[in-house]
Amino acid sequence: MRRVLAAVAVAAGLVTVSITPAAAQPISLSSFYTPAYGWWQDQPAVRLQPTSTHVCVLTRVGGHFQGDGEAVRVYQSNGWWYLGGHSQQDGVHGTARCFRQSSFTSIHGSTHWVSADQGVTVTTASSCYNGGAPLWWGDAATIMTGIRGNFAGAGESAGVTQSVDGRRSSDIHTGGCQDDSLWQVWGYSFFVGRPHAGDLATFLPHSSDRYAKNPGTAATVPESMSTAANGNGVTRLMARADWAMCYLTEVRGKLRGADDYVEIVPEDVSDDTTDWVLRTHSATTDGISAKARCYARNQ
């Protein structure tokens, strides 16, 4: 098994599931992913689905992130996925969805696995600083699952960068420009296919191309991006909901209340089609932005 390095690692074990690969078939949304789970500050962590059968992603994060007392994350513990966090401010919240692992297939192989959770922590004294660490190779989807810290403007961010090489690591990174502050980001990788072969993970295009069943790699399919400010909300259409799992790859900007948030939600765009939508909403002039990728159900 490949070794993963991180500045701060939160070990949770490796989950491996083998299934028989299947040809691409229509799938019902209810069998592909769960309804949204929600968590608000001062509530206990919410138990989601077993790590042996599902892969869970953070689909919304918002609230007043003033410092190291504020965090929202999806994580693995004792064979289950959880959604939780903490806050010393107001309005801190998150949502998550879980996708059935057996719904993902690959022409290359039948292995499914989920890496351990990984975390990176960055602190500043009196100048800007960003730090990061490698996760899994580009043959897996690397997914951001949580943020913590002082998100006070455009200089503050947390995210993952998907490798464009099937044998080189994707990375996780965070940081900012506020004095005497801390930022933390968490993530993990989800793999479907043939182990150690270096086959690139594939992603579906967004916007006007979302109905083309032509997946590409991170090098050919750009991240979707949405930016909002001044009390506005901005929506970006992504892939069809039955063809892909969409997840956050970056959060940047000013999070100072419940009306400052980023989210990924399914929306009906016609009588028979549901798409994933990336949305940002900001109550301040400083604004907030988010990026996302859509991992193809059929690899």
C-alpha positions as CSV (number, residue, x, y, z in Angstrom):
1,M,0.0,0.0,0.0
2,R,1.3,3.4,-0.9
3,R,2.5,5.6,2.0
4,V,0.7,8.9,2.6
5,L,2.5,11.8,4.3
6,A,0.7,14.7,6.0
7,A,1.6,17.5,8.3
8,V,-1.0,16.3,10.8
9,A,-2.7,12.9,10.2
10,V,-5.8,11.6,11.9
11,A,-5.7,7.8,11.3
12,A,-8.9,6.0,10.8
13,G,-8.0,2.8,9.0
14,L,-8.3,1.6,5.4
15,V,-11.6,0.2,4.1
16,T,-11.5,-2.2,1.2
17,V,-14.5,-3.5,-0.7
18,S,-14.4,-5.8,-3.8
19,I,-17.3,-6.0,-6.2
20,T,-17.9,-7.4,-9.6
21,P,-17.6,-4.6,-12.2
22,A,-20.7,-3.9,-14.2
23,A,-21.5,-2.2,-17.4
24,A,-22.8,1.4,-17.3
25,Q,-26.5,1.2,-16.4
26,P,-29.1,3.7,-15.5
27,I,-29.4,4.2,-11.7
28,S,-32.0,5.6,-9.4
29,L,-30.9,8.6,-7.4
30,S,-32.2,7.1,-4.2
31,S,-30.0,4.1,-4.6
32,F,-27.0,6.2,-5.6
33,Y,-26.9,8.7,-2.8
34,T,-28.6,9.5,0.5
35,P,-30.7,12.6,1.4
36,A,-28.6,15.4,3.0
37,Y,-27.6,15.0,6.7
38,G,-27.3,18.3,8.6
39,W,-25.3,19.5,11.6
40,W,-25.5,22.8,13.5
41,Q,-23.2,24.0,16.2
42,D,-23.9,22.8,19.8
43,Q,-25.3,19.6,18.4
44,P,-23.6,16.2,18.8
45,A,-21.9,14.7,15.7
46,V,-24.3,12.9,13.3
47,R,-23.7,9.3,12.4
48,L,-24.1,8.8,8.7
49,Q,-23.4,5.4,6.9
50,P,-21.0,2.5,7.3
51,T,-17.5,3.1,5.8
52,S,-17.7,-0.4,4.3
53,T,-20.6,0.4,2.0
54,H,-20.6,4.2,1.5
55,V,-18.3,7.1,0.8
56,C,-19.5,10.4,2.4
57,V,-18.7,13.9,1.3
58,L,-19.2,17.4,2.8
59,T,-21.8,19.2,0.8
60,R,-22.2,22.5,2.7
61,V,-20.2,24.5,5.2
62,G,-21.1,27.9,6.6
63,G,-21.1,30.2,9.6
64,H,-18.8,32.5,11.6
65,F,-15.3,31.0,11.3
66,Q,-13.3,33.3,13.7
67,G,-10.5,31.0,14.7
68,D,-9.4,27.6,15.8
69,G,-12.6,27.2,17.8
70,E,-14.7,26.8,14.6
71,A,-14.7,23.6,12.5
72,V,-17.0,21.5,10.4
73,R,-15.9,18.1,9.0
74,V,-17.0,14.7,7.7
75,Y,-14.8,11.9,9.2
76,Q,-14.5,8.2,9.8
77,S,-14.7,6.5,13.2
78,N,-15.2,2.9,14.3
79,G,-16.5,1.8,10.9
80,W,-18.9,4.7,10.4
81,W,-19.0,8.1,8.7
82,Y,-19.8,11.1,10.9
83,L,-20.6,14.8,10.3
84,G,-19.7,17.2,13.2
85,G,-17.7,20.1,14.4
86,H,-17.5,22.8,17.0
87,S,-17.9,26.6,17.4
88,Q,-17.4,29.4,19.8
89,Q,-19.2,31.9,17.5
90,D,-22.5,31.6,15.7
91,G,-24.2,29.9,12.8
92,V,-21.5,27.3,12.1
93,H,-23.1,24.4,10.3
94,G,-22.6,21.7,7.6
95,T,-24.3,19.1,5.5
96,A,-23.2,15.8,4.0
97,R,-24.3,13.1,1.6
98,C,-23.2,9.5,1.3
99,F,-22.8,7.6,-2.0
100,R,-23.1,3.8,-2.3
101,Q,-19.6,2.5,-3.2
102,S,-21.0,-0.4,-5.2
103,S,-22.6,2.2,-7.6
104,F,-19.1,3.1,-8.9
105,T,-17.7,0.8,-11.5
106,S,-14.5,0.7,-13.6
107,I,-13.4,-0.9,-16.8
108,H,-10.0,-1.4,-15.3
109,G,-10.8,-3.4,-12.2
110,S,-13.1,-4.1,-9.3
111,T,-11.3,-2.8,-6.2
112,H,-12.9,0.0,-4.1
113,W,-11.1,1.6,-1.2
114,V,-11.3,4.7,1.0
115,S,-8.0,6.1,2.5
116,A,-7.7,7.2,6.1
117,D,-8.6,10.8,6.9
118,Q,-5.7,13.2,6.6
119,G,-5.3,16.7,8.1
120,V,-3.0,19.7,7.6
121,T,-2.6,22.5,10.1
122,V,-1.1,25.9,9.4
123,T,-0.5,28.8,11.9
124,T,0.7,32.3,11.3
125,A,2.4,34.9,13.4
126,S,2.5,38.2,11.5
127,S,2.6,37.3,7.8
128,C,0.8,35.2,5.2
129,Y,1.5,31.5,5.2
130,N,0.2,28.4,3.3
131,G,1.1,24.8,3.8
132,G,0.2,21.4,2.5
133,A,1.0,17.7,2.2
134,P,0.6,14.9,-0.3
135,L,-2.3,12.5,-0.2
136,W,-3.0,9.6,-2.7
137,W,-2.1,9.3,-6.3
138,G,-4.1,10.8,-9.2
139,D,-5.8,7.4,-9.8
140,A,-8.1,8.3,-6.9
141,A,-10.4,11.2,-6.3
142,T,-9.0,13.4,-3.5
143,I,-11.9,15.0,-1.5
144,M,-11.9,17.9,1.0
145,T,-14.0,16.9,4.0
146,G,-13.6,19.7,6.5
147,I,-12.2,23.2,7.4
148,R,-11.2,25.0,10.6
149,G,-9.9,28.4,11.4
150,N,-10.1,32.1,10.8
151,F,-11.7,32.7,7.4
152,A,-11.7,36.5,7.3
153,G,-11.1,37.3,3.6
154,A,-9.8,36.3,0.2
155,G,-6.4,35.4,1.6
156,E,-7.8,32.5,3.5
157,S,-8.4,29.2,1.8
158,A,-8.6,25.4,2.3
159,G,-8.6,22.8,-0.5
160,V,-7.2,19.9,-2.4
161,T,-5.4,19.8,-5.8
162,Q,-6.1,16.7,-7.9
163,S,-3.0,15.2,-9.5
164,V,-2.9,15.1,-13.2
165,D,-0.5,12.0,-13.0
166,G,-1.8,8.6,-12.1
167,R,1.4,7.8,-10.2
168,R,1.9,11.1,-8.4
169,S,0.2,12.4,-5.3
170,S,-2.7,14.9,-5.1
171,D,-2.3,17.3,-2.2
172,I,-4.2,19.0,0.6
173,H,-3.5,22.6,1.6
174,T,-4.6,25.5,3.7
175,G,-3.5,28.9,5.0
176,G,-4.2,32.6,5.2
177,C,-3.0,36.1,5.9
178,Q,-4.4,36.9,9.4
179,D,-2.0,37.5,12.3
180,D,-1.8,34.9,15.0
181,S,-4.3,32.6,13.4
182,L,-4.8,28.9,12.6
183,W,-6.3,27.0,9.7
184,Q,-6.8,23.3,9.3
185,V,-8.1,21.2,6.4
186,W,-9.1,17.6,6.2
187,G,-9.5,15.2,3.3
188,Y,-9.3,11.6,2.1
189,S,-9.1,9.7,-1.2
190,F,-11.6,7.3,-2.8
191,F,-10.3,4.8,-5.4
192,V,-12.2,2.6,-7.9
193,G,-10.4,0.3,-10.4
194,R,-7.1,-1.5,-10.7
195,P,-4.7,-1.0,-7.8
196,H,-1.2,0.3,-8.4
197,A,-1.7,0.6,-12.2
198,G,-1.7,4.4,-12.3
199,D,-5.0,4.7,-14.3
200,L,-6.1,8.3,-13.9
201,A,-9.3,9.1,-12.0
202,T,-12.0,10.4,-14.4
203,F,-14.3,13.4,-14.0
204,L,-17.4,14.7,-15.8
205,P,-17.5,18.1,-17.4
206,H,-19.8,20.9,-16.1
207,S,-22.0,23.6,-17.4
208,S,-23.1,23.3,-21.0
209,D,-21.1,20.1,-21.4
210,R,-22.8,18.3,-18.5
211,Y,-24.9,16.0,-20.7
212,A,-22.0,14.7,-22.7
213,K,-21.0,11.2,-21.4
214,N,-17.4,11.9,-22.1
215,P,-15.4,11.8,-18.9
216,G,-11.9,13.2,-18.8
217,T,-9.0,13.6,-16.3
218,A,-8.2,16.5,-14.0
219,A,-6.0,17.8,-16.8
220,T,-8.9,18.0,-19.2
221,V,-11.9,18.7,-17.0
222,P,-11.6,22.0,-15.0
223,E,-13.1,22.5,-11.6
224,S,-16.4,24.2,-11.4
225,M,-16.2,27.6,-9.5
226,S,-18.7,29.9,-8.0
227,T,-18.1,33.3,-6.3
228,A,-20.5,35.6,-4.5
229,A,-20.5,38.9,-2.5
230,N,-22.7,41.7,-1.3
231,G,-25.6,39.5,-0.1
232,N,-25.8,37.6,-3.4
233,G,-26.0,33.9,-4.2
234,V,-24.3,32.5,-7.3
235,T,-25.2,29.1,-8.7
236,R,-23.1,27.0,-11.1
237,L,-24.5,23.9,-12.9
238,M,-22.3,20.8,-12.8
239,A,-22.7,17.2,-13.9
240,R,-25.9,15.1,-14.0
241,A,-26.7,13.8,-10.5
242,D,-27.0,10.1,-11.7
243,W,-23.7,10.2,-13.5
244,A,-21.3,11.6,-10.9
245,M,-20.4,12.4,-7.2
246,C,-19.6,16.1,-6.9
247,Y,-17.6,17.3,-3.9
248,L,-15.8,20.5,-2.7
249,T,-12.2,21.0,-3.6
250,E,-11.8,24.6,-2.3
251,V,-13.4,27.1,0.1
252,R,-12.0,30.7,0.1
253,G,-13.0,34.0,1.5
254,K,-14.9,35.5,4.4
255,L,-17.1,33.3,6.6
256,R,-18.7,35.5,9.2
257,G,-22.2,34.3,9.7
258,A,-24.9,31.7,8.8
259,D,-25.6,33.6,5.6
260,D,-22.0,33.0,4.4
261,Y,-21.8,29.5,3.0
262,V,-20.9,27.2,0.1
263,E,-22.9,24.1,-0.9
264,I,-23.5,21.4,-3.4
265,V,-27.1,20.3,-3.9
266,P,-29.1,18.4,-6.5
267,E,-31.7,20.5,-8.5
268,D,-34.2,19.4,-11.1
269,V,-33.4,21.2,-14.4
270,S,-36.1,19.4,-16.4
271,D,-39.0,16.9,-15.9
272,D,-36.6,14.0,-16.0
273,T,-33.1,15.3,-15.2
274,T,-31.4,16.3,-11.9
275,D,-28.1,18.1,-11.9
276,W,-25.6,18.8,-9.2
277,V,-25.3,22.6,-8.5
278,L,-22.5,24.4,-6.8
279,R,-23.7,27.5,-4.9
280,T,-22.0,30.2,-2.9
281,H,-23.7,32.9,-0.8
282,S,-22.1,35.8,0.9
283,A,-23.5,38.6,3.1
284,T,-20.3,40.8,2.9
285,T,-18.5,42.7,0.2
286,D,-15.4,40.6,0.8
287,G,-17.2,37.6,-0.6
288,I,-16.6,33.9,-0.7
289,S,-15.7,31.4,-3.4
290,A,-15.8,27.6,-3.8
291,K,-14.6,25.0,-6.3
292,A,-15.8,21.5,-6.9
293,R,-15.1,18.4,-9.0
294,C,-17.5,15.7,-10.2
295,Y,-16.1,12.1,-10.0
296,A,-17.6,9.9,-12.7
297,R,-19.7,7.0,-11.4
298,N,-18.4,4.9,-14.3
299,Q,-14.6,5.0,-14.2
